[in-house]
Amino acid sequence: MTGPPTRGSAGLVDILDRVLDKGLVVAGDIKVSLAEVELLTIRIRLMICSIDKAQEIGLDWWKYDRHLAPGRDQMLQENLELREQLRLLERRVASLTRASGRRRRATGKD
């Protein structure tokens, strides 16, 4: 038989909900020195938030990582192919427009 949630678990849920909604940033540096000579510096930046919040603030890098977004390479290739087709069509329309203008001038019809 389970009873009502204890105060601690409700508090944890509230804290987790707030962290995921608002976000939490942890930043720090670790420096290794020997005889007051710095040998190594490690910078640590950790951000915890929901996916929605990350997208809202522009941190949606996982969408563009080919290891995390399968099919992305194919989508990029299709995008390049479509852009090339668009360029060819634009050139064709421009050349037809120029040819039509020359014919009109040659026949004297404007």
Summary of the structure (lengths in Angstrom):
residues: 110
radius of gyration: 29.8
end to end distance: 90.7
largest distance: 95.9
contacts: 197
relative contact order: 0.07
helix: 55%
strand: 21%
